[in-house]
Amino acid sequence: MAEPLDDYIDAVAEALGLPIEDAWKPSVRANLAVTLKMVGMVDEFPLPDETEPASIYAA
């Protein structure tokens, strides 16, 4: 049975013209799963309406 992220990985790889060997797909899937978990944590963090964006500093 295919993992839930496999279809997404295949579609994005095709859209970007990026060949991904089958041997690498478990690693790509694991990395994407961790990234999505981190995004969920950031997205759930409550911010008050008065919050200002951080300044951009360039060296």
C-alpha positions in Angstrom: 0.0 0.0 0.0 1.3 3.4 -0.9 2.1 6.0 1.8 -0.1 9.1 1.9 2.7 11.4 0.8 3.8 9.3 -2.2 1.3 10.8 -4.7 2.3 14.3 -3.6 6.0 13.5 -3.9 5.5 12.1 -7.4 3.3 15.1 -8.5 5.8 17.7 -7.3 8.8 15.8 -8.7 7.1 15.7 -12.1 6.1 19.4 -12.0 9.6 20.4 -11.2 11.2 17.9 -13.7 13.1 16.4 -10.8 13.7 12.6 -11.1 13.5 10.8 -7.8 14.8 7.2 -7.7 12.5 4.8 -5.9 15.3 4.0 -3.4 15.3 7.7 -2.3 11.5 8.0 -1.8 11.4 6.7 1.8 14.0 9.4 2.8 12.1 12.1 0.9 8.9 11.0 2.5 10.4 11.0 6.0 11.9 14.5 5.5 8.6 15.9 4.2 6.7 14.3 7.1 9.1 16.0 9.6 8.8 19.3 7.7 4.9 19.1 7.8 5.0 18.4 11.5 7.1 21.5 12.2 4.9 23.6 10.0 1.9 22.4 12.0 3.6 23.5 15.3 4.3 26.9 13.9 0.8 27.3 12.5 -0.8 26.3 15.8 1.2 28.9 17.8 -1.2 31.7 18.7 -0.1 35.3 17.9 -2.0 38.4 19.1 -3.3 40.7 16.4 -0.8 43.4 17.5 2.2 41.2 16.5 4.5 43.0 14.2 6.7 41.1 11.6 10.4 40.9 12.4 12.7 43.4 10.8 14.9 42.2 8.0 18.6 42.6 8.6 21.1 42.3 5.8 24.8 42.1 6.3 
